[in-house]
Every structure is written in C-alpha cells, then in structure tokens.
Amino acid sequence: MVDENTQETAIIQAGPVSSWLTENGFDHDLLEPDHLGIELIKVAPEFLIPLSTALYAYGFNYLQCQGAYDLGPGKELVSFYHLIKVADNSGAAALAGRDRPEEVRLKVFLPRDNPHIPSVYWIWKAADWQERESYDMYGIIYDGHPDLKRILMPEDWVGWPMRKDYVSPDFYELQDAY
C-alpha cells in the first residue's frame, strides 16, 4: 500500500555527457531524457558559458537549435540548446557503432522578472539569430550578444508576444511607413 503523502522519485541515470561533466567538475542537474532518449541537462545561468565551452571542447561543435518557451504565467522562462557532435567525416558515427551523431540538450530556467543569461554566440555563431528570436518573443536578455535587437516584431513593439501572460494590443499603428 502506498501512502498518499509519499511521492516516488524517479532516479535518472546519468548518460555519457553528464558523466563526463561530473568527472571534470562541471556543476549541473539531470532531467529526464527527451522522447528520443537524448540527455537533458539543467544548467544554472552562471554556469552556462563554462559548461558550453567544455562541451564544445568535448566535441559538441554544432548548435542545432536554440530556443525558448514559457512555463506559464508567473512561472519561469526556459532557454534551451540542442547540441550535436558533427564528425569531420560522415563515417565516424557508423564506425563508433552509432546510427546518428551524439546529441545533448541543455536547459536554463530563468525568472520571468529578470531573465538574463550569457550569450553563447561566441561559442556557436549559429546562436546569433536564434537568441535574437528568443529575445524578441520572450524577452530573455542574452548578455554579451553582439546585436541583440528585435528580429520579428517592429523595434518599437511593447511586450513579449509569446509569453503566456502577454496581452495583445487592440491595434498597432504603423508610423513612418514610407
């Protein structure tokens, strides 16, 4: 019989990337693997750059995707990173017994009232427009980004349209259209 006040905690098995990070002294937390079984690693904002630099040196040389999402009104914002090891030759993964390249996902949880995080642009140049989109839609400020400005919305737009507590204006007046 299970007591209603007792919650069972699932033990998450550390994968190869998390094990390597732990062996090398990088602070992080594990999350459950995604639907493809890829490791998900939770990183504190202040450790994103050292951990990302280490992962780049470990071979994760390709930022497949950077994005963001909102956990809900009053809750945290999340900036995520999908990293891949791209080999110099296409047969390296097959020789290693894998049918796809090694991947890892990073997630950084941020307070919605002050969502600052360091930019990974200086590690992976592919983060340029992706971080700008996350800034434009969610208001996450990527400190150190070389050109952090709106990319989808007009520069004078007020608010962050993809936040779940965003209130859409009744109209938007286009000024200086010529």
N, CA and C atoms as a LAMMPS dump frame, in Angstrom:
ITEM: TIMESTEP
0
ITEM: NUMBER OF ATOMS
534
ITEM: BOX BOUNDS ff ff ff
-5.0000000000000000e+02 5.0000000000000000e+02
-5.0000000000000000e+02 5.0000000000000000e+02
-5.0000000000000000e+02 5.0000000000000000e+02
ITEM: ATOMS id mol type element x y z
1 1 1 N 0.835 -1.176 0
2 1 2 C 0 0 0
3 1 3 C 0.887 1.249 0
4 2 1 N 0.538 2.223 -0.823
5 2 2 C 1.331 3.44 -0.956
6 2 3 C 0.651 4.563 -0.193
7 3 1 N 1.412 5.219 0.655
8 3 2 C 0.903 6.36 1.402
9 3 3 C 0.692 7.52 0.428
10 4 1 N -0.457 8.197 0.505
11 4 2 C -0.78 9.291 -0.408
12 4 3 C 0.175 10.465 -0.259
13 5 1 N 0.783 10.648 0.906
14 5 2 C 1.702 11.758 1.141
15 5 3 C 3.117 11.472 0.654
16 6 1 N 3.377 10.245 0.274
17 6 2 C 4.702 9.867 -0.199
18 6 3 C 4.731 9.959 -1.716
19 7 1 N 5.725 10.656 -2.221
20 7 2 C 5.899 10.741 -3.67
21 7 3 C 7.107 9.899 -4.052
22 8 1 N 6.924 9.107 -5.082
23 8 2 C 8.044 8.326 -5.572
24 8 3 C 8.89 9.21 -6.471
25 9 1 N 10.182 9.191 -6.244
26 9 2 C 11.108 9.975 -7.041
27 9 3 C 11.833 9.044 -7.992
28 10 1 N 11.729 9.358 -9.276
29 10 2 C 12.406 8.536 -10.274
30 10 3 C 13.898 8.857 -10.253
31 11 1 N 14.691 7.827 -10.312
32 11 2 C 16.137 8.006 -10.375
33 11 3 C 16.513 8.1 -11.842
34 12 1 N 17.169 9.188 -12.184
35 12 2 C 17.579 9.411 -13.566
36 12 3 C 19.017 8.957 -13.709
37 13 1 N 19.226 8.044 -14.618
38 13 2 C 20.555 7.5 -14.863
39 13 3 C 21.388 8.512 -15.638
40 14 1 N 22.589 8.794 -15.157
41 14 2 C 23.484 9.72 -15.847
42 14 3 C 23.952 9.099 -17.149
43 15 1 N 23.891 9.878 -18.206
44 15 2 C 24.369 9.443 -19.512
45 15 3 C 25.848 9.768 -19.669
46 16 1 N 26.39 9.491 -20.847
47 16 2 C 27.828 9.716 -21.059
48 16 3 C 28.243 11.189 -20.942
49 17 1 N 27.423 12.102 -21.405
50 17 2 C 27.783 13.524 -21.339
51 17 3 C 27.747 14.011 -19.898
52 18 1 N 26.684 13.685 -19.173
53 18 2 C 26.584 14.075 -17.773
54 18 3 C 27.717 13.464 -16.954
55 19 1 N 28.038 12.222 -17.226
56 19 2 C 29.146 11.569 -16.509
57 19 3 C 30.459 12.294 -16.771
58 20 1 N 30.699 12.659 -18.034
59 20 2 C 31.922 13.382 -18.386
60 20 3 C 31.966 14.735 -17.684
61 21 1 N 30.832 15.447 -17.667
62 21 2 C 30.788 16.749 -16.992
63 21 3 C 31.081 16.604 -15.498
64 22 1 N 30.494 15.593 -14.863
65 22 2 C 30.724 15.356 -13.436
66 22 3 C 32.182 15.028 -13.165
67 23 1 N 32.764 14.151 -13.991
68 23 2 C 34.182 13.785 -13.832
69 23 3 C 35.098 14.992 -13.938
70 24 1 N 34.684 15.994 -14.718
71 24 2 C 35.517 17.172 -14.939
72 24 3 C 35.1 18.377 -14.094
73 25 1 N 34.219 18.144 -13.111
74 25 2 C 33.889 19.162 -12.126
75 25 3 C 32.896 20.223 -12.566
76 26 1 N 32.043 19.932 -13.555
77 26 2 C 31.053 20.908 -14.018
78 26 3 C 29.712 20.65 -13.34
79 27 1 N 29.246 21.662 -12.618
80 27 2 C 28.004 21.572 -11.857
81 27 3 C 26.795 21.605 -12.794
82 28 1 N 25.897 20.657 -12.634
83 28 2 C 24.673 20.58 -13.439
84 28 3 C 23.697 19.621 -12.764
85 29 1 N 22.468 19.638 -13.226
86 29 2 C 21.445 18.706 -12.749
87 29 3 C 20.934 17.919 -13.945
88 30 1 N 20.48 16.722 -13.693
89 30 2 C 19.906 15.9 -14.753
90 30 3 C 18.4 16.063 -14.799
91 31 1 N 17.879 16.068 -15.996
92 31 2 C 16.443 15.999 -16.215
93 31 3 C 16.177 14.678 -16.925
94 32 1 N 14.912 14.269 -16.973
95 32 2 C 14.604 13.029 -17.691
96 32 3 C 14.958 13.178 -19.153
97 33 1 N 15.481 12.126 -19.78
98 33 2 C 15.79 12.201 -21.212
99 33 3 C 14.539 12.55 -22.015
100 34 1 N 14.754 13.158 -23.177
101 34 2 C 13.601 13.529 -24.014
102 34 3 C 12.991 12.294 -24.666
103 35 1 N 12.002 12.487 -25.522
104 35 2 C 11.274 11.368 -26.133
105 35 3 C 12.148 10.51 -27.043
106 36 1 N 13.314 11.021 -27.44
107 36 2 C 14.248 10.24 -28.258
108 36 3 C 15.333 9.575 -27.407
109 37 1 N 15.288 9.794 -26.102
110 37 2 C 16.291 9.226 -25.215
111 37 3 C 17.553 10.068 -25.115
112 38 1 N 17.506 11.299 -25.586
113 38 2 C 18.667 12.182 -25.553
114 38 3 C 18.764 12.846 -24.188
115 39 1 N 19.982 12.923 -23.667
116 39 2 C 20.216 13.509 -22.347
117 39 3 C 19.744 14.959 -22.285
118 40 1 N 19.078 15.293 -21.186
119 40 2 C 18.68 16.671 -20.895
120 40 3 C 19.413 17.104 -19.635
121 41 1 N 20.127 18.216 -19.745
122 41 2 C 20.923 18.701 -18.635
123 41 3 C 20.448 20.089 -18.245
124 42 1 N 20.146 20.264 -16.964
125 42 2 C 19.734 21.558 -16.434
126 42 3 C 20.978 22.297 -15.953
127 43 1 N 21.114 23.543 -16.439
128 43 2 C 22.303 24.333 -16.132
129 43 3 C 21.872 25.655 -15.504
130 44 1 N 22.549 26.069 -14.456
131 44 2 C 22.311 27.387 -13.871
132 44 3 C 22.876 28.442 -14.819
133 45 1 N 22.219 29.606 -14.933
134 45 2 C 22.681 30.631 -15.876
135 45 3 C 24.16 30.99 -15.728
136 46 1 N 24.648 31.055 -14.507
137 46 2 C 26.04 31.447 -14.286
138 46 3 C 27.051 30.382 -14.726
139 47 1 N 26.579 29.15 -14.949
140 47 2 C 27.473 28.082 -15.397
141 47 3 C 27.314 27.751 -16.876
142 48 1 N 26.444 28.465 -17.579
143 48 2 C 26.202 28.149 -18.991
144 48 3 C 27.457 28.287 -19.846
145 49 1 N 28.199 29.378 -19.705
146 49 2 C 29.376 29.591 -20.552
147 49 3 C 30.493 28.588 -20.246
148 50 1 N 30.874 28.378 -18.985
149 50 2 C 31.925 27.377 -18.759
150 50 3 C 31.513 25.975 -19.221
151 51 1 N 30.256 25.6 -18.962
152 51 2 C 29.796 24.278 -19.356
153 51 3 C 29.718 24.161 -20.89
154 52 1 N 29.229 25.204 -21.555
155 52 2 C 29.143 25.185 -23.019
156 52 3 C 30.522 25.134 -23.654
157 53 1 N 31.463 25.876 -23.089
158 53 2 C 32.836 25.854 -23.598
159 53 3 C 33.43 24.461 -23.454
160 54 1 N 33.174 23.824 -22.325
161 54 2 C 33.667 22.461 -22.11
162 54 3 C 33.028 21.49 -23.102
163 55 1 N 31.723 21.621 -23.328
164 55 2 C 31.053 20.737 -24.282
165 55 3 C 31.571 20.953 -25.7
166 56 1 N 31.876 22.199 -26.046
167 56 2 C 32.461 22.473 -27.367
168 56 3 C 33.818 21.769 -27.488
169 57 1 N 34.64 21.88 -26.446
170 57 2 C 35.946 21.213 -26.45
171 57 3 C 35.796 19.692 -26.467
172 58 1 N 34.713 19.184 -25.898
173 58 2 C 34.423 17.746 -25.861
174 58 3 C 33.923 17.238 -27.217
175 59 1 N 33.64 18.156 -28.149
176 59 2 C 33.255 17.742 -29.487
177 59 3 C 31.889 18.205 -29.96
178 60 1 N 31.116 18.851 -29.087
179 60 2 C 29.795 19.341 -29.49
180 60 3 C 29.985 20.662 -30.236
181 61 1 N 30.3 20.533 -31.512
182 61 2 C 30.694 21.675 -32.323
183 61 3 C 29.553 22.279 -33.138
184 62 1 N 28.342 21.783 -32.964
185 62 2 C 27.217 22.272 -33.762
186 62 3 C 26.015 22.564 -32.869
187 63 1 N 25.568 23.81 -32.901
188 63 2 C 24.337 24.196 -32.204
189 63 3 C 23.199 24.006 -33.201
190 64 1 N 22.476 22.906 -33.05
191 64 2 C 21.384 22.594 -33.972
192 64 3 C 20.231 23.563 -33.798
193 65 1 N 19.932 23.895 -32.544
194 65 2 C 18.784 24.756 -32.282
195 65 3 C 18.939 25.397 -30.917
196 66 1 N 18.578 26.67 -30.863
197 66 2 C 18.434 27.368 -29.592
198 66 3 C 17.053 27.974 -29.626
199 67 1 N 16.355 27.894 -28.537
200 67 2 C 15.017 28.46 -28.483
201 67 3 C 14.622 28.741 -27.05
202 68 1 N 13.36 29.086 -26.874
203 68 2 C 12.858 29.406 -25.543
204 68 3 C 11.393 29.019 -25.455
205 69 1 N 10.901 28.904 -24.239
206 69 2 C 9.475 28.722 -24.003
207 69 3 C 9.133 29.222 -22.609
208 70 1 N 7.847 29.389 -22.381
209 70 2 C 7.31 29.935 -21.143
210 70 3 C 6.575 28.812 -20.412
211 71 1 N 6.886 28.627 -19.133
212 71 2 C 6.217 27.591 -18.35
213 71 3 C 4.83 28.008 -17.872
214 72 1 N 4.472 29.27 -18.092
215 72 2 C 3.142 29.734 -17.71
216 72 3 C 3.196 31.03 -16.935
217 73 1 N 2.055 31.721 -16.825
218 73 2 C 2.014 32.994 -16.101
219 73 3 C 2.579 32.852 -14.691
220 74 1 N 3.522 33.734 -14.359
221 74 2 C 4.141 33.712 -13.037
222 74 3 C 5.222 32.669 -12.872
223 75 1 N 5.427 31.843 -13.871
224 75 2 C 6.439 30.781 -13.79
225 75 3 C 7.683 31.179 -14.576
226 76 1 N 8.635 30.28 -14.621
227 76 2 C 9.92 30.558 -15.252
228 76 3 C 9.854 30.532 -16.779
229 77 1 N 10.857 31.184 -17.373
230 77 2 C 11.12 31.081 -18.802
231 77 3 C 12.272 30.098 -18.956
232 78 1 N 12.324 29.413 -20.095
233 78 2 C 13.366 28.421 -20.329
234 78 3 C 14.065 28.73 -21.643
235 79 1 N 15.388 28.78 -21.593
236 79 2 C 16.203 28.886 -22.806
237 79 3 C 16.839 27.514 -22.992
238 80 1 N 16.7 26.937 -24.191
239 80 2 C 17.232 25.589 -24.417
240 80 3 C 18.199 25.57 -25.591
241 81 1 N 19.064 24.563 -25.586
242 81 2 C 20.121 24.419 -26.573
243 81 3 C 20.226 22.954 -26.98
244 82 1 N 20.162 22.675 -28.278
245 82 2 C 20.321 21.316 -28.797
246 82 3 C 21.687 21.245 -29.463
247 83 1 N 22.581 20.447 -28.896
248 83 2 C 23.954 20.356 -29.38
249 83 3 C 24.224 19.004 -30.012
250 84 1 N 25.064 19.022 -31.038
251 84 2 C 25.407 17.797 -31.766
252 84 3 C 26.91 17.754 -31.995
253 85 1 N 27.458 16.544 -31.96
254 85 2 C 28.842 16.33 -32.381
255 85 3 C 28.821 16.009 -33.87
256 86 1 N 29.378 16.906 -34.663
257 86 2 C 29.469 16.67 -36.097
258 86 3 C 30.9 16.248 -36.386
259 87 1 N 31.063 15.041 -36.908
260 87 2 C 32.388 14.497 -37.175
261 87 3 C 32.953 15.086 -38.463
262 88 1 N 34.279 15.043 -38.566
263 88 2 C 34.946 15.519 -39.779
264 88 3 C 34.6 14.66 -40.988
265 89 1 N 34.378 13.376 -40.76
266 89 2 C 33.971 12.514 -41.878
267 89 3 C 32.657 11.824 -41.522
268 90 1 N 31.84 11.589 -42.506
269 90 2 C 30.483 11.08 -42.271
270 90 3 C 30.456 9.646 -41.754
271 91 1 N 31.517 8.911 -41.896
272 91 2 C 31.527 7.517 -41.464
273 91 3 C 31.93 7.329 -40.017
274 92 1 N 32.314 8.401 -39.319
275 92 2 C 32.805 8.264 -37.945
276 92 3 C 31.742 7.704 -37.009
277 93 1 N 30.492 8.152 -37.156
278 93 2 C 29.422 7.659 -36.286
279 93 3 C 29.181 6.175 -36.531
280 94 1 N 29.198 5.772 -37.794
281 94 2 C 28.987 4.361 -38.117
282 94 3 C 30.122 3.506 -37.56
283 95 1 N 31.355 4.007 -37.643
284 95 2 C 32.495 3.26 -37.101
285 95 3 C 32.402 3.126 -35.587
286 96 1 N 31.8 4.113 -34.943
287 96 2 C 31.646 4.073 -33.494
288 96 3 C 30.433 3.241 -33.075
289 97 1 N 29.708 2.675 -34.036
290 97 2 C 28.561 1.836 -33.722
291 97 3 C 27.28 2.604 -33.492
292 98 1 N 27.243 3.869 -33.885
293 98 2 C 26.037 4.669 -33.711
294 98 3 C 25.43 4.943 -35.077
295 99 1 N 24.105 4.991 -35.122
296 99 2 C 23.424 5.292 -36.385
297 99 3 C 23.12 6.779 -36.525
298 100 1 N 23.423 7.576 -35.49
299 100 2 C 23.232 9.022 -35.553
300 100 3 C 24.297 9.686 -34.684
301 101 1 N 24.547 10.969 -34.923
302 101 2 C 25.566 11.669 -34.125
303 101 3 C 25.158 11.788 -32.659
304 102 1 N 26.142 11.958 -31.804
305 102 2 C 25.885 12.138 -30.379
306 102 3 C 25.236 13.505 -30.163
307 103 1 N 24.209 13.545 -29.285
308 103 2 C 23.464 14.771 -29.03
309 103 3 C 23.29 14.973 -27.532
310 104 1 N 23.068 16.221 -27.161
311 104 2 C 22.726 16.566 -25.782
312 104 3 C 21.869 17.82 -25.825
313 105 1 N 20.991 17.956 -24.846
314 105 2 C 20.132 19.126 -24.732
315 105 3 C 20.426 19.818 -23.406
316 106 1 N 20.567 21.144 -23.456
317 106 2 C 20.754 21.941 -22.245
318 106 3 C 19.51 22.79 -22.019
319 107 1 N 19.131 22.959 -20.763
320 107 2 C 18.012 23.838 -20.413
321 107 3 C 18.443 24.75 -19.271
322 108 1 N 18.126 26.039 -19.438
323 108 2 C 18.414 27.027 -18.413
324 108 3 C 17.088 27.669 -18.019
325 109 1 N 16.733 27.57 -16.74
326 109 2 C 15.48 28.118 -16.222
327 109 3 C 15.76 29.509 -15.668
328 110 1 N 14.929 30.481 -16.092
329 110 2 C 15.163 31.881 -15.761
330 110 3 C 13.934 32.514 -15.12
331 111 1 N 14.145 33.419 -14.158
332 111 2 C 12.992 34.125 -13.581
333 111 3 C 12.413 35.085 -14.62
334 112 1 N 11.1 35.159 -14.721
335 112 2 C 10.478 35.988 -15.757
336 112 3 C 10.637 37.478 -15.488
337 113 1 N 10.889 37.874 -14.237
338 113 2 C 11.027 39.302 -13.952
339 113 3 C 12.422 39.847 -14.268
340 114 1 N 13.424 38.982 -14.441
341 114 2 C 14.78 39.427 -14.772
342 114 3 C 15.507 38.305 -15.52
343 115 1 N 15.055 38.003 -16.737
344 115 2 C 15.601 36.84 -17.458
345 115 3 C 16.902 37.14 -18.2
346 116 1 N 17.995 37.24 -17.452
347 116 2 C 19.314 37.462 -18.047
348 116 3 C 20.081 36.152 -18.122
349 117 1 N 20.781 35.955 -19.237
350 117 2 C 21.594 34.763 -19.446
351 117 3 C 22.738 35.146 -20.377
352 118 1 N 23.913 34.562 -20.212
353 118 2 C 25.004 34.882 -21.134
354 118 3 C 24.729 34.328 -22.53
355 119 1 N 25.162 35.053 -23.536
356 119 2 C 25.016 34.602 -24.919
357 119 3 C 26.067 33.533 -25.226
358 120 1 N 25.658 32.524 -25.977
359 120 2 C 26.612 31.5 -26.436
360 120 3 C 27.094 31.796 -27.858
361 121 1 N 26.783 32.999 -28.354
362 121 2 C 27.192 33.393 -29.708
363 121 3 C 28.692 33.223 -29.925
364 122 1 N 29.478 33.518 -28.919
365 122 2 C 30.937 33.477 -29.065
366 122 3 C 31.463 32.048 -29.09
367 123 1 N 30.618 31.072 -28.783
368 123 2 C 30.991 29.656 -28.879
369 123 3 C 30.432 29.065 -30.166
370 124 1 N 29.145 29.285 -30.403
371 124 2 C 28.476 28.793 -31.619
372 124 3 C 27.841 29.991 -32.324
373 125 1 N 28.371 30.376 -33.463
374 125 2 C 27.857 31.538 -34.202
375 125 3 C 26.4 31.342 -34.63
376 126 1 N 25.933 30.112 -34.717
377 126 2 C 24.548 29.83 -35.097
378 126 3 C 23.552 30.393 -34.084
379 127 1 N 24.017 30.757 -32.906
380 127 2 C 23.127 31.302 -31.872
381 127 3 C 22.674 32.725 -32.192
382 128 1 N 23.301 33.382 -33.152
383 128 2 C 23.037 34.788 -33.437
384 128 3 C 21.542 35.083 -33.581
385 129 1 N 20.933 34.656 -34.656
386 129 2 C 19.522 34.981 -34.907
387 129 3 C 18.591 34.202 -33.981
388 130 1 N 19.019 33.031 -33.532
389 130 2 C 18.166 32.237 -32.648
390 130 3 C 17.996 32.928 -31.295
391 131 1 N 19.079 33.467 -30.748
392 131 2 C 18.957 34.201 -29.49
393 131 3 C 18.162 35.487 -29.695
394 132 1 N 18.313 36.116 -30.84
395 132 2 C 17.532 37.324 -31.124
396 132 3 C 16.036 37.003 -31.167
397 133 1 N 15.677 35.862 -31.731
398 133 2 C 14.265 35.47 -31.77
399 133 3 C 13.738 35.199 -30.366
400 134 1 N 14.524 34.513 -29.536
401 134 2 C 14.105 34.251 -28.156
402 134 3 C 13.958 35.548 -27.379
403 135 1 N 14.84 36.502 -27.637
404 135 2 C 14.719 37.82 -27.013
405 135 3 C 13.437 38.51 -27.479
406 136 1 N 13.202 38.498 -28.78
407 136 2 C 12.068 39.194 -29.374
408 136 3 C 10.729 38.631 -28.904
409 137 1 N 10.633 37.337 -28.778
410 137 2 C 9.356 36.705 -28.444
411 137 3 C 9.122 36.547 -26.936
412 138 1 N 10.208 36.346 -26.149
413 138 2 C 10.056 36.054 -24.719
414 138 3 C 10.695 37.085 -23.795
415 139 1 N 11.531 37.968 -24.333
416 139 2 C 12.175 38.977 -23.503
417 139 3 C 13.376 38.476 -22.73
418 140 1 N 13.944 37.349 -23.126
419 140 2 C 15.15 36.846 -22.475
420 140 3 C 16.333 37.666 -22.99
421 141 1 N 17.11 38.208 -22.079
422 141 2 C 18.232 39.074 -22.441
423 141 3 C 19.503 38.241 -22.443
424 142 1 N 20.117 38.131 -23.613
425 142 2 C 21.34 37.357 -23.795
426 142 3 C 22.526 38.307 -23.673
427 143 1 N 23.075 38.388 -22.464
428 143 2 C 24.179 39.298 -22.181
429 143 3 C 25.394 38.935 -23.029
430 144 1 N 25.969 39.943 -23.666
431 144 2 C 27.149 39.734 -24.492
432 144 3 C 26.846 39.46 -25.953
433 145 1 N 25.568 39.37 -26.31
434 145 2 C 25.207 39.165 -27.716
435 145 3 C 25.616 40.404 -28.507
436 146 1 N 26.204 40.255 -29.707
437 146 2 C 26.716 41.42 -30.433
438 146 3 C 25.65 42.345 -31.026
439 147 1 N 24.41 41.865 -31.213
440 147 2 C 23.389 42.697 -31.851
441 147 3 C 21.996 42.277 -31.373
442 148 1 N 21.793 42.32 -30.068
443 148 2 C 20.526 41.854 -29.503
444 148 3 C 19.446 42.91 -29.72
445 149 1 N 18.64 42.707 -30.743
446 149 2 C 17.513 43.582 -31.024
447 149 3 C 16.418 42.739 -31.659
448 150 1 N 15.249 43.318 -31.778
449 150 2 C 14.11 42.587 -32.335
450 150 3 C 14.427 42.108 -33.742
451 151 1 N 13.884 40.935 -34.052
452 151 2 C 14.12 40.353 -35.371
453 151 3 C 12.812 40.064 -36.108
454 152 1 N 11.718 39.858 -35.381
455 152 2 C 10.421 39.562 -35.989
456 152 3 C 9.412 40.693 -35.803
457 153 1 N 9.428 41.291 -34.643
458 153 2 C 8.48 42.36 -34.329
459 153 3 C 9.112 43.714 -34.657
460 154 1 N 8.289 44.747 -34.891
461 154 2 C 8.846 46.09 -35.081
462 154 3 C 9.642 46.504 -33.846
463 155 1 N 10.681 47.3 -34.051
464 155 2 C 11.575 47.66 -32.95
465 155 3 C 10.885 48.404 -31.819
466 156 1 N 9.76 49.093 -32.116
467 156 2 C 9.076 49.84 -31.064
468 156 3 C 7.93 49.048 -30.425
469 157 1 N 7.849 47.752 -30.71
470 157 2 C 6.794 46.908 -30.136
471 157 3 C 6.982 46.816 -28.629
472 158 1 N 5.891 46.855 -27.903
473 158 2 C 5.943 46.773 -26.448
474 158 3 C 5.507 45.375 -26.021
475 159 1 N 6.331 44.715 -25.236
476 159 2 C 5.982 43.405 -24.702
477 159 3 C 6.631 42.259 -25.458
478 160 1 N 6.325 41.06 -24.981
479 160 2 C 6.935 39.829 -25.483
480 160 3 C 5.812 38.883 -25.902
481 161 1 N 5.482 38.839 -27.197
482 161 2 C 4.257 38.2 -27.683
483 161 3 C 4.076 36.708 -27.397
484 162 1 N 5.141 35.959 -27.152
485 162 2 C 4.979 34.525 -26.91
486 162 3 C 4.868 34.167 -25.432
487 163 1 N 4.986 35.163 -24.557
488 163 2 C 4.785 34.871 -23.132
489 163 3 C 3.306 34.57 -22.905
490 164 1 N 3.044 33.631 -22.045
491 164 2 C 1.663 33.195 -21.811
492 164 3 C 0.819 34.23 -21.074
493 165 1 N 1.46 35.242 -20.493
494 165 2 C 0.697 36.295 -19.827
495 165 3 C 0.646 37.574 -20.67
496 166 1 N 1.028 37.485 -21.93
497 166 2 C 1.039 38.643 -22.826
498 166 3 C -0.385 39.039 -23.193
499 167 1 N -0.671 40.336 -23.133
500 167 2 C -1.965 40.864 -23.534
501 167 3 C -1.762 41.593 -24.859
502 168 1 N -2.4 41.1 -25.895
503 168 2 C -2.254 41.675 -27.231
504 168 3 C -2.938 43.036 -27.311
505 169 1 N -2.262 44.013 -27.922
506 169 2 C -2.904 45.325 -28.051
507 169 3 C -4.068 45.26 -29.04
508 170 1 N -5.022 46.183 -28.88
509 170 2 C -6.172 46.221 -29.782
510 170 3 C -5.751 46.563 -31.204
511 171 1 N -4.705 47.354 -31.342
512 171 2 C -4.224 47.724 -32.666
513 171 3 C -2.759 48.098 -32.569
514 172 1 N -2.123 48.145 -33.697
515 172 2 C -0.738 48.62 -33.769
516 172 3 C -0.693 49.659 -34.872
517 173 1 N -0.269 50.864 -34.535
518 173 2 C -0.23 51.943 -35.515
519 173 3 C 1.14 51.967 -36.18
520 174 1 N 1.144 51.799 -37.479
521 174 2 C 2.383 51.837 -38.24
522 174 3 C 2.759 53.296 -38.485
523 175 1 N 3.916 53.666 -38.033
524 175 2 C 4.369 55.043 -38.203
525 175 3 C 5.558 55.067 -39.147
526 176 1 N 5.693 56.174 -39.854
527 176 2 C 6.81 56.34 -40.786
528 176 3 C 6.931 55.167 -41.743
529 177 1 N 5.816 54.806 -42.353
530 177 2 C 5.799 53.654 -43.24
531 177 3 C 6.491 53.926 -44.572
532 178 1 N 6.763 55.156 -44.836
533 178 2 C 7.388 55.46 -46.128
534 178 3 C 8.848 55.578 -45.978
